């Protein structure tokens, strides 16, 4: 699929400081990190290290105590259009599947008459074509999460933030979601950040892997993933030898032998 001609937006985190109320030790202290325009970056690290908090700071749900988060040019009205997929679906119970999906387009106030057709096509490819008029309580957790993914990507956001979006999905569903999101990111020329605990998902989906650890958070490793993303997705996975090498590299940054990396 050819990418959009729309310029991509980069993200620059500079000297970031943040602590939770009541905590003596800051979560972030002087953290600096950039996310290249049009790049998919996976954030990997132990639970509680601060990956989700970093997404919340980028999207504006939380405010840093120090430093700044800046966006490159090509941003209208000061902030880029963002889409976010949360760990839980967060669907509106009074809206049907298709109505939930179209909510993001409505919020963006975009005159996108083809959005409904594209939304139906996304949902059909993800196995929900027959549930367009269902309400969230009539869906399984995995189905609800698929709806939340389509809701986030349908408005073609400039920045897409994915906070462990595959935890309630089986392997086949997860594979389909990875392909749909990857194609949507390419088509919209979006900059994407994936928070995950699954190394193989990160290696198949992302262009770059950043490993976080410690308190305050430090960047333990930061590297580009070899091979075109499209081939890594279509082939269905990472060769065993390559996966083992990546796992050992990540675990080495954590100070172990690779056995505890998921």
Backbone bond lengths (Angstrom), bond angles and torsions (degrees), N, CA, C in turn:
res aa  C-N    CA-C-N  psi(-1)  N-CA   C-N-CA  omega(-1)  CA-C   N-CA-C  phi
1 X - - - 1.453 - - 1.514 109.26 -
2 X 1.331 117.56 134.32 1.440 120.81 -179.94 1.514 109.89 -76.92
3 X 1.335 116.03 143.54 1.448 120.54 179.62 1.516 111.24 -78.70
4 X 1.334 115.01 164.70 1.448 122.04 178.72 1.525 110.31 -71.09
5 X 1.340 115.10 153.89 1.463 119.65 174.02 1.530 110.96 -84.05
6 X 1.327 118.23 -3.84 1.463 121.76 178.65 1.526 109.44 -66.47
7 X 1.342 118.54 131.58 1.466 119.92 179.08 1.528 110.84 -61.36
8 X 1.315 115.48 138.90 1.459 120.43 178.68 1.534 109.98 -80.58
9 X 1.317 115.03 157.74 1.460 122.02 -177.54 1.525 109.49 -110.17
10 X 1.314 117.11 127.15 1.454 121.52 174.96 1.522 111.18 -92.58
11 X 1.334 115.30 160.71 1.465 121.76 179.39 1.523 108.30 -122.85
12 X 1.326 116.14 133.54 1.464 121.25 178.78 1.523 109.35 -124.60
13 X 1.318 115.60 117.01 1.467 122.17 175.35 1.525 106.86 -101.71
14 X 1.319 117.17 120.63 1.460 121.15 -172.63 1.529 111.16 -128.47
15 X 1.333 116.26 117.62 1.460 121.78 175.34 1.507 113.99 57.53
16 X 1.333 116.55 39.32 1.463 121.40 -172.20 1.521 111.70 -68.07
17 X 1.318 115.24 132.54 1.458 122.02 173.66 1.508 110.72 -126.84
18 X 1.342 117.03 136.26 1.458 120.87 179.33 1.524 108.94 -161.58
19 X 1.340 115.67 138.64 1.462 120.37 171.35 1.521 108.47 -141.43
20 X 1.324 115.28 148.63 1.456 120.27 176.01 1.520 109.67 -77.03
21 X 1.315 116.91 149.21 1.459 121.03 178.14 1.523 110.00 -57.27
22 X 1.307 116.04 131.10 1.457 121.34 178.52 1.506 114.93 89.75
23 X 1.335 117.86 -11.35 1.460 121.02 179.06 1.525 110.11 -85.53
24 X 1.334 115.84 135.31 1.460 119.89 177.39 1.518 112.32 -78.77
25 X 1.345 116.17 -30.05 1.449 120.43 -175.44 1.521 109.59 -106.50
26 X 1.326 118.84 131.48 1.463 119.89 -178.92 1.527 111.69 -68.63
27 X 1.328 115.35 149.91 1.462 120.31 174.22 1.523 109.41 -76.52
28 X 1.328 115.87 -46.34 1.467 122.06 176.48 1.520 108.99 -119.96
29 X 1.320 115.87 136.57 1.465 120.85 176.41 1.526 108.03 -144.91
30 X 1.340 115.67 101.81 1.456 120.24 179.34 1.511 114.64 73.22
31 X 1.336 118.11 24.90 1.459 120.74 -178.78 1.524 110.63 -73.82
32 X 1.311 116.88 130.24 1.456 122.16 176.34 1.526 108.86 -128.07
33 X 1.337 115.33 133.07 1.454 120.77 -174.85 1.520 108.11 -160.93
34 X 1.320 117.08 137.76 1.459 120.29 177.04 1.522 109.77 -116.56
35 X 1.321 114.70 150.54 1.460 122.59 176.50 1.520 106.80 -122.71
36 X 1.339 115.90 113.50 1.452 121.27 -173.07 1.511 112.98 -65.15
37 X 1.323 117.19 146.17 1.470 121.51 178.40 1.530 111.49 -57.69
38 X 1.316 115.83 130.23 1.455 121.04 178.31 1.513 114.89 74.38
39 X 1.315 117.76 7.42 1.463 122.44 -176.81 1.520 110.48 -96.86
40 X 1.328 117.00 145.99 1.462 122.09 171.35 1.527 107.67 -102.10
41 X 1.314 116.28 118.98 1.460 122.32 -179.79 1.516 109.31 -113.82
42 X 1.314 117.66 131.45 1.462 122.47 174.23 1.516 108.75 -100.58
43 X 1.331 116.36 132.57 1.459 122.85 174.67 1.518 108.30 -103.06
44 X 1.322 116.31 122.42 1.452 122.19 -178.14 1.522 108.30 -122.58
45 X 1.316 116.59 140.82 1.457 120.45 178.34 1.517 109.86 173.58
46 X 1.333 117.15 168.19 1.459 120.81 -178.62 1.522 112.01 -62.15
47 X 1.328 116.37 158.56 1.464 120.76 175.25 1.524 109.79 -58.50
48 X 1.334 115.28 137.89 1.452 120.33 177.66 1.505 115.30 82.80
49 X 1.345 117.95 3.64 1.462 119.69 -176.12 1.528 111.85 -74.20
50 X 1.343 117.75 -23.08 1.450 119.37 178.55 1.516 114.83 123.21
51 X 1.333 117.63 11.11 1.467 120.42 -177.56 1.525 111.19 -64.35
52 X 1.330 116.88 -48.83 1.459 120.62 179.91 1.519 110.89 -65.61
53 X 1.316 117.09 -38.89 1.468 119.93 178.77 1.516 111.07 -61.69
54 X 1.327 117.17 -37.42 1.460 119.97 177.56 1.529 110.36 -62.90
55 X 1.329 117.87 -42.61 1.463 120.15 176.15 1.526 110.87 -60.70
56 X 1.336 116.47 -43.53 1.464 120.45 -179.67 1.525 111.73 -61.92
57 X 1.321 116.92 -35.05 1.459 120.71 177.21 1.530 110.79 -70.07
58 X 1.323 116.60 -39.72 1.463 119.90 179.61 1.524 111.33 -65.31
59 X 1.333 116.59 -43.44 1.458 119.67 -176.49 1.524 111.64 -77.79
60 X 1.333 117.36 -19.44 1.459 120.36 177.52 1.510 114.89 102.93
61 X 1.345 118.14 10.00 1.460 120.66 176.87 1.526 111.80 -73.98
62 X 1.313 116.76 -21.27 1.469 122.85 177.11 1.524 108.12 -134.50
63 X 1.327 115.78 158.85 1.458 120.06 -178.00 1.523 109.46 -116.45
64 X 1.327 117.19 136.09 1.470 119.71 179.00 1.521 111.70 -71.45
65 X 1.327 115.15 151.02 1.461 120.08 175.54 1.520 110.95 -82.09
66 X 1.319 116.75 -22.76 1.459 121.49 -179.86 1.520 108.42 -154.31
67 X 1.327 115.83 162.92 1.453 120.75 178.79 1.516 112.07 78.20
68 X 1.308 114.60 -169.23 1.463 118.91 -178.68 1.520 110.84 -150.07
69 X 1.327 113.41 158.82 1.463 122.20 173.38 1.519 106.02 -121.59
70 X 1.314 116.45 116.31 1.458 121.76 -174.72 1.515 110.16 -119.43
71 X 1.319 114.74 155.52 1.453 121.99 179.33 1.522 108.74 -119.32
72 X 1.319 115.74 145.65 1.454 119.89 -179.50 1.517 110.40 -69.04
73 X 1.316 115.83 178.85 1.465 120.80 -178.31 1.525 110.95 -61.08
74 X 1.298 114.86 -177.98 1.468 123.08 178.50 1.524 111.73 73.65
75 X 1.361 116.87 25.87 1.459 121.27 178.41 1.524 108.55 -110.14
76 X 1.318 116.22 123.71 1.461 120.12 179.28 1.520 110.56 -84.45
77 X 1.316 117.05 138.46 1.460 123.86 174.16 1.533 112.86 60.72
78 X 1.325 117.53 29.48 1.450 120.61 169.29 1.516 116.27 92.16
79 X 1.319 118.91 -28.85 1.467 120.86 -179.06 1.527 109.16 -135.16
80 X 1.320 116.35 144.57 1.469 119.13 178.16 1.517 110.99 -73.58
81 X 1.324 115.34 160.16 1.462 119.81 172.16 1.528 108.26 -74.31
82 X 1.309 115.49 130.23 1.464 119.95 -176.23 1.523 111.04 -122.46
83 X 1.322 114.49 148.18 1.448 121.80 170.48 1.515 107.83 -124.93
84 X 1.334 116.05 145.61 1.468 118.75 -178.64 1.519 109.86 -140.07
85 X 1.316 115.30 135.91 1.459 122.45 172.63 1.520 107.12 -110.57
86 X 1.328 116.21 120.53 1.459 121.82 -176.18 1.531 110.53 -88.56
87 X 1.336 114.66 169.76 1.463 119.38 177.90 1.522 111.29 -63.63
88 X 1.321 117.07 -32.82 1.465 122.10 174.21 1.522 108.13 -112.50
89 X 1.331 118.51 150.62 1.469 121.00 -169.23 1.529 115.76 -61.06
90 X 1.346 118.18 -36.55 1.474 121.59 178.38 1.526 112.08 55.31
91 X 1.330 116.15 43.99 1.457 120.18 176.58 1.529 110.32 -82.69
92 X 1.320 115.99 155.51 1.463 120.90 177.29 1.529 108.67 -84.04
93 X 1.335 117.14 117.26 1.470 119.64 -171.31 1.520 114.52 -65.48
94 X 1.335 117.78 -20.42 1.461 120.41 -177.97 1.524 113.00 -89.44
95 X 1.338 116.12 -1.02 1.459 119.85 -179.51 1.523 109.59 -111.76
96 X 1.326 115.70 145.60 1.459 120.52 177.84 1.529 109.68 -72.68
97 X 1.335 114.89 175.42 1.466 120.22 179.66 1.521 110.61 -56.16
98 X 1.333 117.80 -53.07 1.466 119.77 -176.81 1.524 110.99 -66.84
99 X 1.319 117.86 -33.18 1.468 120.59 177.86 1.526 110.80 -68.81
100 X 1.321 118.14 -38.31 1.457 121.22 175.25 1.525 111.08 -63.00
101 X 1.324 115.48 -42.74 1.462 120.31 -178.89 1.526 111.34 -62.69
102 X 1.327 116.89 -39.09 1.465 120.98 -177.53 1.526 113.03 -78.97
103 X 1.320 117.05 -7.05 1.469 119.89 -177.54 1.525 111.85 -60.63
104 X 1.335 117.03 -40.79 1.457 119.80 -179.43 1.510 112.82 -61.87
105 X 1.334 116.84 -37.86 1.463 121.10 177.37 1.525 109.84 -66.76
106 X 1.341 116.10 -39.15 1.469 119.98 179.31 1.527 110.82 -64.31
107 X 1.331 116.78 -43.66 1.461 120.65 -179.79 1.522 110.64 -63.08
108 X 1.325 116.44 -39.42 1.465 120.63 179.40 1.521 112.20 -71.73
109 X 1.354 116.43 -9.75 1.468 121.77 179.42 1.531 111.28 54.43
110 X 1.316 113.31 42.68 1.462 118.66 -179.50 1.523 109.75 -97.72
111 X 1.318 115.26 136.59 1.458 120.75 175.67 1.526 107.71 -85.02
112 X 1.315 114.92 79.86 1.457 120.96 -175.27 1.526 107.86 -118.24
113 X 1.315 115.63 87.70 1.461 119.91 -174.64 1.525 112.41 -69.72
114 X 1.324 115.79 -19.62 1.460 118.91 179.90 1.522 112.03 -88.79
115 X 1.333 117.68 -1.73 1.466 120.84 -174.71 1.527 111.91 -60.05
116 X 1.330 116.83 -42.56 1.464 119.50 -178.54 1.523 111.02 -62.08
117 X 1.327 116.40 -42.32 1.465 119.55 178.75 1.522 110.79 -64.55
118 X 1.335 116.86 -42.72 1.465 119.83 179.01 1.524 110.33 -66.15
119 X 1.333 116.77 -38.33 1.458 119.74 178.29 1.518 111.86 -62.89
120 X 1.319 116.85 -43.50 1.474 120.47 177.69 1.524 110.51 -62.56
121 X 1.338 116.36 -39.69 1.465 119.61 -179.58 1.524 110.94 -65.56
122 X 1.353 117.16 -43.96 1.460 120.77 176.20 1.528 110.47 -57.04
123 X 1.329 115.94 -49.82 1.462 120.37 -176.03 1.526 111.50 -64.08
124 X 1.322 116.95 -37.66 1.462 120.78 179.06 1.527 110.61 -64.13
125 X 1.327 116.57 -44.38 1.465 119.72 179.36 1.527 111.38 -64.37
126 X 1.322 117.26 -25.21 1.468 120.99 179.75 1.526 111.95 -95.72
127 X 1.347 116.74 13.55 1.460 120.62 173.88 1.504 115.18 82.62
128 X 1.339 117.98 17.67 1.465 120.87 -177.65 1.524 112.15 -117.33
129 X 1.323 116.85 17.52 1.458 120.05 -178.30 1.517 113.53 -61.12
130 X 1.315 117.13 -27.55 1.451 120.51 179.63 1.512 114.38 -92.37
131 X 1.350 116.40 4.73 1.470 119.71 -177.41 1.526 112.33 -119.72
132 X 1.312 117.74 23.24 1.470 120.87 -175.32 1.516 112.99 -60.89
133 X 1.328 117.30 -32.71 1.463 120.81 -177.05 1.527 112.32 -100.58
134 X 1.324 116.52 9.37 1.464 120.14 177.68 1.526 110.07 -78.68
135 X 1.330 115.23 157.05 1.458 121.03 175.95 1.530 108.98 -99.51
136 X 1.332 117.11 157.10 1.470 119.33 -175.35 1.520 115.09 -51.66
137 X 1.345 117.80 -37.63 1.459 119.18 -177.30 1.528 112.35 -68.11
138 X 1.329 116.61 -12.91 1.465 120.82 178.62 1.525 112.24 -92.19
139 X 1.332 117.06 2.66 1.464 122.30 -177.53 1.522 110.48 -112.64
140 X 1.326 115.59 154.55 1.460 120.37 172.00 1.526 108.91 -74.13
141 X 1.325 115.17 168.44 1.459 119.26 178.73 1.517 112.64 -60.44
142 X 1.337 116.58 -40.29 1.453 120.20 178.80 1.516 112.31 -65.25
143 X 1.342 116.31 -39.08 1.466 119.96 177.02 1.521 111.02 -64.02
144 X 1.319 116.37 -43.39 1.466 120.00 178.91 1.523 111.06 -59.99
145 X 1.326 116.18 -38.84 1.463 118.62 -179.57 1.530 111.04 -67.68
146 X 1.324 117.63 -35.43 1.457 119.98 176.25 1.529 110.95 -63.04
147 X 1.315 116.07 -38.57 1.468 119.94 177.00 1.526 110.20 -63.36
148 X 1.320 117.24 -42.46 1.466 120.00 -179.01 1.525 111.66 -65.35
149 X 1.343 116.99 -33.31 1.464 120.24 177.00 1.526 110.05 -65.02
150 X 1.345 117.19 -47.06 1.466 120.45 -179.76 1.527 109.87 -63.00
151 X 1.327 117.43 -39.79 1.471 120.58 178.47 1.523 111.20 -58.20
152 X 1.329 117.35 -37.89 1.463 121.16 -177.15 1.522 112.60 -74.77
153 X 1.338 117.33 -37.68 1.474 119.06 -173.74 1.521 112.89 -90.06
154 X 1.330 117.91 -18.60 1.467 120.05 -174.63 1.529 113.81 -61.00
155 X 1.345 120.19 -39.11 1.475 119.49 -179.64 1.528 114.24 -75.60
156 X 1.330 118.00 4.46 1.460 122.82 -178.20 1.535 110.75 56.11
157 X 1.324 117.64 62.17 1.461 119.81 -177.19 1.527 111.76 -66.82
158 X 1.323 115.39 152.67 1.462 119.63 175.08 1.523 110.86 -74.08
159 X 1.327 115.91 -31.87 1.464 121.56 177.00 1.525 108.08 -128.59
160 X 1.324 116.50 130.19 1.461 122.33 179.62 1.519 108.55 -119.46
161 X 1.328 115.93 122.31 1.461 122.38 -178.93 1.526 108.63 -111.85
162 X 1.325 116.28 126.27 1.465 122.60 -173.67 1.526 109.29 -122.25
163 X 1.322 116.14 108.78 1.461 120.98 -175.91 1.523 110.23 -102.29
164 X 1.331 116.19 90.67 1.465 122.92 -178.95 1.531 111.35 47.42
165 X 1.320 117.89 59.25 1.469 120.24 -172.97 1.519 115.12 -77.56
166 X 1.335 118.27 -6.03 1.461 119.85 -172.21 1.529 113.59 -111.09
167 X 1.323 117.82 10.36 1.465 119.79 -172.15 1.529 113.00 -64.32
168 X 1.338 117.77 -28.97 1.473 119.65 -178.05 1.526 112.26 -101.18
169 X 1.337 117.24 15.58 1.465 120.62 -176.35 1.518 111.28 -111.10
170 X 1.341 115.99 142.95 1.454 119.75 173.65 1.527 109.28 -75.61
171 X 1.346 116.78 174.94 1.462 119.84 -172.45 1.517 112.17 -61.24
172 X 1.326 117.94 -44.63 1.459 120.78 -176.99 1.529 111.13 -64.00
173 X 1.337 115.89 -43.63 1.463 119.51 178.81 1.518 110.77 -64.86
174 X 1.319 115.57 -41.88 1.468 120.26 179.82 1.524 110.57 -61.47
175 X 1.322 116.34 -41.12 1.456 120.59 179.03 1.526 110.40 -61.30
176 X 1.327 116.72 -44.47 1.456 120.18 178.31 1.518 112.30 -63.46
177 X 1.334 116.87 -40.37 1.465 120.71 178.46 1.522 111.40 -63.97
178 X 1.331 116.18 -42.19 1.459 119.87 179.20 1.526 110.98 -58.61
179 X 1.328 116.42 -44.01 1.461 120.51 -179.19 1.529 110.60 -66.29
180 X 1.342 116.71 -46.13 1.469 119.67 -178.73 1.532 111.02 -61.93
181 X 1.331 117.36 -44.32 1.461 119.72 -178.56 1.523 110.60 -67.23
182 X 1.332 116.31 -41.67 1.457 119.86 -179.94 1.524 111.02 -60.95
183 X 1.327 116.99 -44.70 1.461 120.29 179.45 1.526 111.21 -66.20
184 X 1.338 117.03 -38.29 1.460 120.28 179.50 1.525 110.81 -66.26
185 X 1.329 117.09 -40.18 1.465 121.65 178.54 1.528 110.11 -63.04
186 X 1.327 116.34 -43.71 1.464 120.41 179.07 1.528 111.09 -64.74
187 X 1.331 116.45 -45.05 1.463 120.98 -177.74 1.527 111.52 -63.02
188 X 1.338 117.15 -38.17 1.463 121.16 -177.72 1.521 113.11 -92.63
189 X 1.344 117.33 -3.73 1.463 122.18 -175.87 1.525 110.53 55.82
190 X 1.320 115.52 43.30 1.459 121.45 -179.01 1.528 110.89 -82.57
191 X 1.312 115.15 155.81 1.458 122.57 168.48 1.522 106.62 -99.52
192 X 1.328 118.24 126.80 1.464 121.00 -172.74 1.520 111.23 -125.60
193 X 1.343 114.39 146.20 1.460 121.75 174.88 1.521 107.73 -128.33
194 X 1.327 116.41 124.73 1.458 122.60 179.01 1.520 109.49 -110.06
195 X 1.322 116.79 122.48 1.458 122.20 170.17 1.523 107.59 -94.47
196 X 1.314 116.79 126.92 1.461 119.71 -177.64 1.520 110.19 -153.73
197 X 1.343 115.20 158.69 1.460 121.58 169.46 1.517 110.61 -106.09
198 X 1.331 116.91 -2.49 1.460 121.63 -175.12 1.516 109.64 -100.33
199 X 1.316 117.07 109.33 1.457 121.60 -176.83 1.521 111.30 -62.59
200 X 1.326 118.13 -39.91 1.465 119.66 -177.07 1.526 111.15 -66.22
201 X 1.344 117.72 -40.39 1.463 119.84 175.18 1.526 110.33 -58.51
202 X 1.338 115.99 -44.04 1.468 120.19 -179.84 1.521 111.15 -61.31
203 X 1.322 116.64 -42.99 1.468 120.33 -176.50 1.522 112.41 -70.97
204 X 1.306 117.80 -30.87 1.457 120.95 179.47 1.519 111.94 -78.76
205 X 1.327 117.01 -34.83 1.459 121.48 -168.68 1.529 113.94 -96.41
206 X 1.322 116.97 -33.36 1.465 120.06 -168.21 1.526 112.48 -96.75
207 X 1.323 114.48 164.49 1.459 122.05 171.23 1.533 110.64 -93.42
208 X 1.320 115.53 -24.13 1.458 121.22 -171.33 1.515 108.82 -146.17
209 X 1.325 116.57 146.87 1.459 122.16 179.76 1.519 109.56 -123.74
210 X 1.327 115.36 127.21 1.463 121.81 176.71 1.524 107.65 -117.42
211 X 1.322 116.28 124.62 1.465 122.32 -179.40 1.525 108.38 -102.81
212 X 1.334 115.77 125.72 1.455 121.78 -178.84 1.520 110.51 -111.70
213 X 1.317 116.08 150.66 1.460 120.35 177.46 1.512 110.48 -168.15
214 X 1.335 114.53 168.00 1.458 120.03 175.11 1.511 113.44 85.28
215 X 1.317 113.74 174.02 1.475 121.98 175.53 1.517 108.27 -148.78
216 X 1.320 119.14 113.53 1.460 127.42 -1.70 1.536 112.48 -59.47
217 X 1.313 115.22 155.66 1.459 121.18 -174.94 1.525 110.92 -63.22
218 X 1.329 114.53 136.68 1.453 121.80 174.46 1.535 109.21 -124.61
219 X 1.321 115.32 155.68 1.461 120.73 173.38 1.526 107.08 -86.71
220 X 1.332 116.66 110.57 1.452 121.40 -177.05 1.526 112.65 -85.10
221 X 1.326 116.38 -29.38 1.461 120.59 177.33 1.518 107.87 -159.33
222 X 1.315 116.33 155.02 1.458 121.93 -176.62 1.525 106.88 -157.93
223 X 1.340 116.68 110.05 1.456 118.34 -176.64 1.527 111.53 -149.19
224 X 1.335 114.93 155.06 1.452 121.72 175.15 1.532 108.84 -81.54
225 X 1.320 115.94 145.00 1.458 121.95 -179.44 1.527 108.61 -91.36
226 X 1.294 116.08 133.09 1.464 121.02 -174.61 1.530 111.75 -72.64
227 X 1.330 114.50 144.88 1.456 120.87 174.42 1.514 112.93 89.30
228 X 1.331 117.84 150.48 1.462 121.75 178.51 1.526 111.50 -62.48
229 X 1.302 115.81 136.23 1.465 120.93 -179.70 1.523 111.42 -58.43
230 X 1.336 117.31 -39.97 1.461 120.46 -177.71 1.528 111.59 -60.02
231 X 1.334 116.96 -38.62 1.462 120.25 179.54 1.518 111.31 -71.71
232 X 1.332 116.44 -37.63 1.471 119.22 179.62 1.520 110.72 -64.84
233 X 1.325 117.17 -33.20 1.458 120.92 178.89 1.525 111.51 -76.45
234 X 1.331 116.24 -47.19 1.470 120.02 -175.72 1.519 111.51 -66.73
235 X 1.331 116.64 -36.40 1.459 119.40 -178.85 1.516 112.10 -69.58
236 X 1.345 117.00 -12.66 1.456 120.58 174.53 1.504 114.84 87.81
237 X 1.296 118.69 6.50 1.451 118.62 177.59 1.512 113.04 160.49
238 X 1.324 115.30 -174.08 1.454 123.21 -178.95 1.531 107.98 -106.77
239 X 1.334 118.55 135.12 1.466 119.67 176.86 1.528 111.42 -52.63
240 X 1.315 115.77 145.01 1.462 120.99 -174.53 1.517 112.57 -55.42
241 X 1.314 117.22 -44.10 1.466 120.18 -178.27 1.519 111.39 -64.34
242 X 1.355 116.46 -41.20 1.455 120.00 179.26 1.516 111.24 -67.54
243 X 1.343 116.43 -40.35 1.459 120.21 178.54 1.523 110.76 -61.95
244 X 1.324 116.82 -42.08 1.456 120.57 178.93 1.525 111.00 -62.97
245 X 1.331 116.43 -40.87 1.469 120.11 179.94 1.518 111.06 -65.06
246 X 1.325 116.51 -43.34 1.461 119.92 177.97 1.526 110.80 -64.82
247 X 1.348 115.93 -42.09 1.463 119.53 -179.88 1.522 110.97 -61.44
248 X 1.321 116.85 -42.45 1.461 120.03 178.86 1.525 111.10 -65.40
249 X 1.326 116.40 -36.83 1.464 119.38 179.04 1.525 110.64 -65.06
250 X 1.344 115.96 -45.75 1.465 119.18 -179.78 1.519 110.78 -63.98
251 X 1.331 116.60 -45.24 1.457 119.48 -178.41 1.530 110.89 -65.79
252 X 1.319 117.13 -34.02 1.460 119.71 177.69 1.529 110.93 -61.23
253 X 1.337 115.55 -35.62 1.468 118.56 177.52 1.519 111.59 -68.63
254 X 1.361 115.74 -24.26 1.468 120.20 176.04 1.533 111.88 -89.58
255 X 1.336 115.72 -9.32 1.451 119.44 178.24 1.506 114.55 91.47
256 X 1.377 116.77 33.09 1.465 119.76 -179.78 1.519 110.76 -137.81
257 X 1.346 115.05 -163.13 1.471 120.62 -174.26 1.513 114.29 -106.80
258 X 1.316 117.96 5.49 1.469 120.32 178.12 1.510 113.97 98.58
259 X 1.310 119.59 -8.29 1.449 121.45 -173.71 1.531 112.43 -74.86
260 X 1.332 118.68 -21.88 1.450 119.63 -175.07 1.527 113.82 -101.67
261 X 1.340 117.37 3.78 1.458 119.83 177.63 1.505 108.66 -82.39
262 X 1.360 118.55 125.49 1.467 119.87 -177.78 1.508 112.89 -67.78
